[in-house]
Amino acid sequence: MRGPHNLWRLVRTGATLERTGAMGVVLEAFRAPPRLRLAARILGWPFAWLGLKGDPALPPATRALTALGPAYIKFGQILSTRPDVVGEELADQLRYLQDKLPPFPVEVAKAMIAEELEQPVEALFSEFSEPIAAASIAQVHHARLVGTGTEVAVKVLRPGIVRAFRRDIDAFHFAAGLIEFILPKSRRLKPGDVIAHFESVVMGELDLRLESSSAAEFAANTKDDAGFQVPKVEWPASGRTMMTLGWAEGLPLGDNPALDAAGHDRRALGARVLQLFLSHALRDGFFHADMHQGNLKVAANGDIIALDFGIMGRIDAYTRRVYAEILYGFIRKDYRRVAEVHFEAGYVPADRDIDEFARALRAVGEPIFGMDATRISMARLLNYLFEVTERFGMETRTELILLQRTMVVVEGVARSLDPQINIWQVAQPVVEGYIRENIGPKALIRDLALTARVLARFGPRLPAQVEAALIRQSTPPAPMPRPLRYPPLLWAGFGAVIMAAGIWIGTLF
């Protein structure tokens, strides 16, 4: 029975927050209402002696999350990018979680590498350092390849990390079910589906072969992006529990004093981070979905270097168009069109009032445009958005969770570099460029060309399939006459004509 075990995990979570002093910090950061504060105290305080102590040298919130385990640490990393949501004090505490966690011994890392690649570390690397950075999933070592002397970064998974994550996620599933049972209104948010999505993302992050593949694909997609670098994957020295990338020298994107001392323009960096993310999501449909400061560096020449490709997002062409139209509508303050896109995509039930929805969206958008960036409270805006989604019966779209979460993180990173940044102005050229290329006459012709290519491939089989479908669906009272069968050469000619048309149209684009 996993129920009692998971209930114990949840009680211990509250007890740990109370024991480490993090409970009050978290409740204050999220501006929890009085009833929730009282309930949290009642549930946490009596069991505080059961909570984990954590490292007393760490601040309360960081101490609690590191004691609770890797899944909690992941959550803390996301919050660390949003001082406008959780406050500067809590965000500063949580930045420790990005790459400064306690490492495991280098001897353990070497043993894992030798087991994974079936050869001693010395046969692969002429140099292999102590850990230089450690996060929730893995730690990184500086090394040199035997023979070439190439500087590389070697990422090694933490021992026992898979079991630890499964234990935490199991408890999260239990909590989601409990929330749906106690609060029926929460079912539209699909907490169970959200946790299932989180599980699939995290478990993919625990196989470094997949991360190596993602890094290679991301590098190919972005090779022509100005001011952006992705380290090269060293495939012979990579496997399931470890991977090797080219060494990337640079300053952490979250170290503002160091960036200022080196003469980097933080305003330009903040704008570039946001524009790169939007470009990758809209243009490629494949984006880095863990873009906190710990995974981004700034090279001496000002290029942004991306690291850690364990969590990547992918969205299809249709969703990209919907997302772009929503952003474009907000940029142009065309709230009616934003509302229409939500209805057309099925994000809002058809029986709701589109004009009322547009009015609610205006209440979300106008404060962002009309207020100085430093005075915008994202916490209040997110709270109002939650109220809007509840009022109009919007359900959580699990296929958009990663995109929305990453957008929140990237905006937080951009604001940490430039508190005055106007996200809509920065996003406008990227979104407008995508709209020009993908929505309109040019896009229509390109879609027709793609359709022609598909028909050309399946043209010879299409008539027989249509004929069979019609026969199955028709139930005439009298015996059916024998269907007319055209000579095979006629169908072959038909397919050839479609193929030629597809190729000709395709050459135009």
matplotlib code that plots the C-alpha trace (Angstrom):
import matplotlib.pyplot as plt

x = [0.0, 1.6, -1.1, 0.2, 3.8, 2.8, 0.7, 3.7, 5.8, 3.4, 3.2, 7.0, 7.1, 5.0, 7.0, 10.3, 9.1, 8.1, 11.2, 13.6, 11.7, 10.8, 7.0, 6.6, 9.0, 7.0, 3.6, 4.7, 6.3, 3.1, 0.9, -1.1, -4.6, -5.1, -7.1, -4.3, -1.7, -3.6, -4.2, -0.5, 0.6, -1.9, -0.7, 3.0, 3.6, 2.5, 4.7, 7.7, 9.8, 9.4, 10.8, 14.2, 16.9, 18.8, 22.0, 21.8, 24.3, 21.7, 18.8, 15.5, 13.8, 16.9, 17.6, 14.1, 14.1, 17.6, 16.6, 13.3, 14.9, 15.5, 11.9, 11.5, 14.8, 13.6, 10.6, 12.8, 15.0, 11.9, 10.9, 14.4, 13.9, 10.8, 11.6, 8.6, 6.4, 8.1, 10.0, 13.7, 14.5, 13.2, 14.5, 18.0, 17.8, 16.7, 19.4, 21.7, 19.8, 20.8, 24.4, 25.8, 24.4, 26.7, 28.6, 29.3, 32.9, 34.9, 35.8, 32.1, 31.8, 34.9, 33.5, 30.1, 31.9, 34.0, 30.9, 29.0, 31.7, 33.3, 36.8, 38.8, 38.5, 42.2, 41.7, 39.3, 40.5, 44.0, 42.7, 39.6, 38.8, 36.9, 33.3, 33.0, 29.2, 26.4, 22.7, 19.6, 20.2, 23.9, 27.3, 29.9, 33.7, 36.3, 38.3, 40.5, 40.1, 43.0, 44.8, 43.3, 43.6, 40.2, 38.7, 35.4, 32.7, 31.6, 28.2, 27.5, 24.2, 23.9, 23.9, 20.4, 18.8, 16.2, 14.9, 14.8, 12.8, 10.3, 9.7, 9.0, 6.8, 4.8, 4.0, 3.1, 0.6, -0.9, -1.2, -2.8, -5.4, -6.1, -6.5, -8.9, -11.0, -11.0, -11.4, -13.5, -13.1, -9.4, -10.2, -10.4, -6.7, -5.9, -3.4, -3.0, -2.1, 0.2, 2.2, 2.2, 3.6, 6.3, 7.1, 7.6, 9.9, 12.0, 12.4, 13.6, 16.1, 17.5, 18.8, 21.8, 21.7, 18.5, 20.1, 23.0, 20.6, 18.7, 21.9, 22.9, 19.5, 19.4, 22.9, 21.9, 18.7, 20.5, 23.9, 23.0, 21.6, 23.7, 25.0, 24.1, 26.2, 25.6, 28.5, 29.4, 28.5, 31.4, 29.5, 32.3, 32.5, 28.8, 26.2, 23.1, 24.6, 27.1, 27.7, 30.5, 30.2, 32.7, 34.0, 32.1, 34.0, 31.9, 30.3, 27.1, 24.1, 22.8, 26.0, 25.1, 28.1, 30.5, 28.6, 28.8, 32.5, 33.2, 31.4, 28.5, 25.2, 22.7, 19.7, 20.8, 21.4, 17.9, 16.3, 18.3, 17.4, 13.7, 13.9, 16.0, 13.5, 10.6, 12.5, 13.3, 9.7, 8.0, 10.5, 11.7, 9.1, 12.0, 13.2, 15.3, 12.8, 15.1, 16.5, 17.3, 20.5, 22.3, 22.0, 23.1, 26.6, 27.9, 31.1, 33.8, 32.5, 29.0, 27.4, 24.9, 25.9, 23.2, 23.9, 21.9, 19.6, 17.8, 14.5, 13.5, 10.1, 8.5, 5.3, 3.6, 3.0, -0.7, 0.0, 2.8, 0.4, -2.1, 0.5, 1.9, -1.6, -2.3, 1.0, 0.5, -3.0, -1.7, 1.1, -1.4, -3.9, -6.4, -8.1, -11.1, -8.8, -7.0, -10.4, -11.4, -8.2, -8.9, -12.3, -11.2, -8.5, -11.0, -9.2, -12.4, -15.8, -17.9, -20.9, -19.0, -19.4, -16.6, -17.0, -16.8, -13.7, -12.1, -13.0, -11.3, -8.2, -8.0, -7.8, -4.8, -3.0, -3.5, -1.7, 1.4, 1.4, 0.4, 2.7, 6.4, 8.0, 9.3, 5.8, 4.2, 3.3, 3.4, 2.0, -1.2, -1.4, -1.1, -3.7, -6.1, -5.4, -6.3, -9.6, -10.2, -9.6, -11.9, -14.7, -14.6, -14.1, -10.7, -8.9, -5.2, -3.6, -1.0, 0.7, 1.4, 2.6, 6.3, 6.0, 4.1, 6.4, 9.5, 8.0, 7.6, 11.2, 12.7, 10.8, 12.1, 15.7, 15.2, 13.8, 16.7, 19.1, 16.9, 14.2, 12.8, 12.4, 9.1, 8.5, 5.9, 8.2, 11.1, 8.8, 7.2, 9.8, 10.1, 6.3, 5.6, 8.3, 6.7, 3.3, 4.5, 6.0, 3.4, 0.0, -1.2, -1.1, 2.6, 1.9, -1.3, 0.6, 3.4, 0.7, -0.9, 2.6, 3.0, -0.4, 0.4, 3.6, 1.6, -1.0, 1.8, 3.1, -0.2, -2.0, -1.8, -3.3, -5.9, -8.6, -8.7, -8.9, -11.7, -13.6, -13.3, -14.5, -17.5, -18.4, -18.2, -20.4, -23.1, -26.0, -28.3, -31.5, -30.7, -27.6, -24.8, -23.7, -20.1, -17.9, -16.3, -12.6, -10.3, -7.1, -4.1, -2.2, -4.8, -4.3, -0.5, -0.8, -3.0, -0.4, 2.4, 0.5, 0.0, 3.7, 4.9, 2.6, 3.9, 7.5, 6.9, 5.2, 7.8, 10.6, 9.0, 9.7]
y = [0.0, 3.3, 5.5, 5.5, 6.0, 9.0, 10.5, 10.2, 12.0, 14.9, 15.2, 15.2, 17.9, 20.2, 19.3, 20.0, 23.4, 24.2, 22.8, 24.7, 27.9, 27.9, 27.7, 31.4, 32.5, 30.6, 31.7, 35.3, 35.1, 33.8, 36.3, 33.3, 34.3, 34.1, 30.8, 29.1, 30.4, 29.0, 25.6, 25.3, 26.1, 23.6, 20.9, 21.7, 22.8, 19.6, 17.4, 19.7, 17.3, 14.8, 17.1, 16.9, 19.2, 20.0, 21.9, 24.6, 26.8, 27.3, 29.8, 28.3, 27.8, 26.3, 24.2, 22.7, 21.9, 20.4, 18.2, 17.1, 15.8, 16.4, 17.0, 19.7, 21.2, 21.4, 23.3, 25.7, 26.3, 27.6, 29.9, 31.3, 33.1, 34.9, 37.6, 39.5, 36.6, 35.3, 38.4, 39.2, 37.6, 34.1, 34.3, 35.0, 32.0, 29.7, 30.7, 28.5, 25.5, 26.2, 24.9, 25.1, 21.9, 19.5, 17.3, 13.6, 12.2, 12.3, 8.6, 7.7, 9.7, 7.9, 4.5, 5.4, 6.5, 3.4, 1.2, 3.1, 3.2, -0.1, 1.4, 3.3, 7.0, 7.4, 5.8, 8.6, 11.7, 12.9, 15.3, 14.9, 17.5, 17.5, 18.6, 22.2, 22.5, 20.4, 20.6, 18.5, 15.8, 15.7, 17.3, 18.6, 17.9, 19.8, 17.3, 16.9, 14.2, 11.8, 12.4, 15.7, 17.5, 19.1, 20.8, 19.3, 19.3, 15.9, 15.6, 12.6, 11.7, 11.6, 8.0, 6.8, 9.8, 7.7, 6.0, 9.3, 11.0, 8.1, 8.3, 12.1, 11.9, 9.1, 11.4, 14.2, 11.9, 11.1, 14.9, 15.6, 13.0, 14.3, 17.9, 16.8, 14.9, 17.7, 20.6, 19.5, 22.9, 22.1, 19.3, 21.6, 22.4, 18.6, 18.4, 14.7, 15.3, 18.1, 15.8, 13.1, 15.6, 16.6, 13.0, 12.3, 15.4, 14.5, 10.8, 11.8, 14.1, 11.1, 9.4, 11.4, 9.7, 11.6, 14.8, 14.3, 13.9, 17.0, 19.0, 17.9, 18.8, 22.1, 23.0, 22.2, 24.3, 27.3, 27.3, 30.5, 32.4, 35.5, 35.8, 32.2, 29.1, 25.4, 23.2, 20.3, 16.8, 14.3, 11.1, 8.5, 9.8, 9.9, 7.3, 6.9, 8.0, 10.5, 12.8, 15.0, 18.4, 20.9, 23.2, 26.6, 29.4, 32.3, 34.3, 33.0, 35.0, 35.5, 37.3, 40.9, 42.5, 40.3, 41.0, 44.8, 44.5, 42.7, 45.5, 43.4, 45.2, 43.6, 45.3, 43.7, 40.4, 40.4, 41.2, 38.6, 35.8, 36.5, 36.8, 33.7, 31.6, 32.9, 32.3, 28.7, 28.0, 29.6, 29.0, 25.5, 24.2, 22.9, 25.0, 24.8, 24.4, 24.9, 28.4, 29.6, 31.5, 28.4, 27.0, 30.1, 31.7, 34.8, 34.3, 37.0, 38.2, 38.6, 35.4, 33.6, 30.0, 27.4, 24.4, 21.5, 20.1, 17.6, 19.4, 20.4, 21.4, 20.5, 22.0, 21.2, 23.7, 24.3, 25.1, 27.5, 29.4, 29.7, 30.8, 33.4, 34.8, 35.1, 36.9, 39.1, 40.0, 41.1, 43.1, 45.0, 45.2, 43.4, 41.6, 40.6, 38.7, 37.1, 35.9, 34.6, 32.6, 31.0, 30.0, 28.8, 26.6, 25.1, 26.5, 28.1, 26.3, 27.4, 28.3, 31.1, 34.8, 35.9, 39.6, 39.0, 36.9, 39.7, 42.2, 40.0, 39.7, 43.5, 43.7, 41.4, 43.1, 46.8, 47.0, 45.5, 48.1, 51.1, 50.6, 50.9, 47.5, 47.8, 48.3, 45.3, 42.6, 39.3, 37.6, 39.7, 39.2, 35.4, 35.4, 37.3, 35.0, 32.1, 33.7, 34.3, 30.7, 29.5, 31.9, 30.8, 27.1, 26.9, 23.5, 23.1, 22.3, 19.7, 20.1, 23.8, 23.4, 23.3, 26.2, 28.4, 27.4, 28.2, 31.6, 32.5, 31.4, 33.2, 36.4, 36.2, 35.8, 38.8, 40.9, 40.0, 41.4, 44.5, 45.3, 47.9, 45.5, 45.7, 42.1, 43.0, 45.4, 42.9, 40.1, 42.2, 41.8, 38.0, 37.4, 39.7, 38.0, 34.6, 35.9, 37.2, 33.9, 31.5, 33.2, 34.6, 34.0, 32.8, 30.3, 29.1, 28.3, 26.5, 24.4, 23.5, 22.5, 20.2, 18.8, 18.0, 16.2, 14.1, 13.3, 12.4, 9.8, 8.2, 9.0, 5.5, 4.0, 6.7, 5.6, 2.0, 3.2, 5.7, 3.0, 0.5, 3.2, 4.0, 0.3, -0.2, 2.8, 2.3, -0.1, 0.0, -2.0, -3.6, -5.5, -3.1, -3.0, -4.0, -0.9, 0.6, -0.3, 1.9, 0.5, 0.5, 2.6, 5.4, 5.6, 5.5, 8.4, 10.3, 9.8, 11.0, 14.2, 15.0, 14.2, 16.5, 19.3, 18.9, 19.0, 22.0, 24.0, 22.9, 24.4, 27.8, 27.8]
z = [0.0, -1.2, 0.4, 4.0, 2.7, 0.6, 3.3, 5.6, 2.9, 2.8, 6.5, 6.6, 3.9, 6.1, 9.2, 7.4, 6.3, 9.9, 11.5, 9.2, 9.6, 5.9, 6.5, 7.4, 4.6, 2.0, 3.2, 3.3, -0.1, -1.7, 0.3, 1.6, 2.9, 6.7, 6.5, 4.6, 7.0, 9.9, 8.3, 7.3, 10.9, 12.4, 10.0, 10.3, 13.9, 15.8, 13.6, 13.4, 15.4, 12.6, 10.0, 8.4, 9.9, 6.7, 6.6, 9.3, 7.4, 4.6, 4.6, 5.7, 2.3, 0.7, 3.8, 3.6, -0.1, -0.2, 2.8, 1.0, -2.2, -5.9, -7.0, -4.4, -5.5, -9.1, -7.9, -6.0, -9.0, -10.9, -8.1, -7.9, -11.2, -10.1, -7.4, -8.7, -7.6, -4.4, -3.4, -3.6, -0.2, -1.1, -4.7, -3.4, -1.0, -3.8, -6.3, -4.3, -5.7, -9.3, -9.2, -5.6, -4.0, -2.1, -4.6, -4.3, -4.2, -7.4, -6.9, -7.1, -10.4, -11.9, -10.9, -12.6, -15.8, -15.9, -15.5, -18.1, -20.8, -19.9, -19.7, -17.0, -16.8, -17.5, -21.0, -21.9, -20.0, -19.4, -16.7, -14.5, -11.8, -8.6, -9.0, -10.1, -10.0, -8.5, -8.9, -8.2, -10.9, -11.6, -11.1, -13.5, -13.8, -15.9, -18.0, -21.1, -23.7, -24.2, -27.5, -28.6, -25.3, -25.9, -22.8, -21.9, -19.3, -18.0, -16.4, -14.1, -12.6, -8.8, -7.5, -6.6, -8.2, -10.2, -7.1, -5.2, -8.0, -8.2, -4.5, -4.6, -7.7, -6.2, -3.3, -5.7, -7.5, -4.1, -3.2, -6.6, -6.0, -2.5, -3.9, -6.5, -3.9, -1.3, -3.8, -6.8, -8.4, -8.9, -11.3, -14.2, -13.6, -14.0, -11.1, -11.8, -15.5, -14.5, -12.2, -14.9, -17.4, -14.8, -14.3, -18.0, -18.3, -15.3, -16.1, -19.6, -17.9, -16.0, -19.3, -20.5, -23.9, -24.5, -23.3, -25.6, -28.5, -27.5, -27.3, -30.8, -32.3, -30.5, -31.7, -35.3, -35.1, -33.6, -35.4, -37.2, -34.2, -33.6, -30.0, -29.0, -28.5, -27.7, -26.7, -29.0, -27.8, -27.5, -28.4, -27.7, -24.1, -23.4, -22.2, -20.0, -16.7, -18.0, -21.0, -22.3, -23.9, -25.1, -22.4, -22.2, -20.5, -19.3, -16.5, -14.9, -16.2, -12.7, -11.5, -12.2, -10.5, -12.5, -15.8, -15.0, -14.2, -17.5, -19.4, -20.7, -21.5, -19.2, -21.0, -24.3, -22.6, -21.0, -24.4, -26.2, -23.7, -24.2, -28.0, -28.4, -26.4, -28.5, -31.7, -30.8, -29.6, -32.6, -35.4, -34.5, -32.2, -30.0, -27.1, -24.0, -21.2, -18.2, -18.9, -15.4, -14.6, -13.6, -17.1, -18.9, -19.2, -21.0, -23.0, -23.2, -26.6, -25.1, -26.6, -24.4, -23.8, -23.1, -20.8, -19.5, -22.1, -20.0, -20.2, -23.7, -25.0, -28.3, -29.8, -33.1, -35.9, -35.1, -31.4, -32.5, -34.6, -31.8, -29.3, -31.8, -32.5, -28.8, -28.2, -31.3, -30.1, -26.7, -28.4, -30.5, -27.6, -29.8, -26.9, -29.0, -31.3, -28.4, -27.1, -30.5, -30.8, -27.4, -28.6, -32.0, -30.4, -27.9, -24.9, -23.7, -23.8, -26.7, -24.4, -22.7, -23.6, -25.9, -25.2, -21.4, -22.0, -24.0, -21.3, -18.7, -20.9, -21.2, -17.4, -17.6, -20.4, -19.8, -16.4, -18.1, -20.9, -18.7, -15.7, -15.1, -15.2, -11.6, -10.3, -11.9, -9.5, -11.4, -8.3, -8.5, -12.2, -11.9, -9.2, -11.4, -14.4, -12.1, -11.3, -15.1, -16.0, -13.3, -14.3, -17.9, -17.3, -18.9, -18.3, -18.0, -21.4, -20.5, -23.9, -23.0, -19.5, -20.4, -22.7, -20.2, -17.4, -19.4, -20.5, -16.8, -16.0, -19.0, -18.2, -14.7, -16.0, -18.3, -15.5, -13.2, -15.9, -16.7, -14.1, -16.6, -19.5, -21.4, -22.4, -25.1, -26.9, -26.8, -28.1, -30.9, -33.7, -33.1, -33.0, -36.0, -38.0, -37.3, -38.2, -41.5, -42.4, -41.1, -41.1, -44.4, -48.2, -48.2, -45.4, -47.2, -50.4, -48.4, -46.6, -50.0, -51.3, -48.2, -48.7, -52.4, -51.3, -48.9, -51.5, -54.0, -51.6, -50.8, -54.1, -55.6, -52.4, -51.8, -54.3, -53.0, -49.4, -50.2, -52.1, -49.2, -46.8, -48.9, -49.2, -45.4, -44.7, -47.3, -46.5, -49.6, -49.5, -53.0, -53.9, -54.8, -58.4, -59.0, -58.3, -61.3, -61.3, -63.2, -64.8, -62.5, -65.0, -64.6, -60.9, -61.4, -63.8, -61.3, -58.6, -60.9, -61.7, -58.0, -57.3, -60.1, -58.9, -55.3, -56.4, -58.6, -55.9, -53.3, -55.5, -55.1, -51.4]

ax = plt.figure().add_subplot(projection="3d")
ax.plot(x, y, z, "-o")
ax.set_aspect("equal")
plt.show()
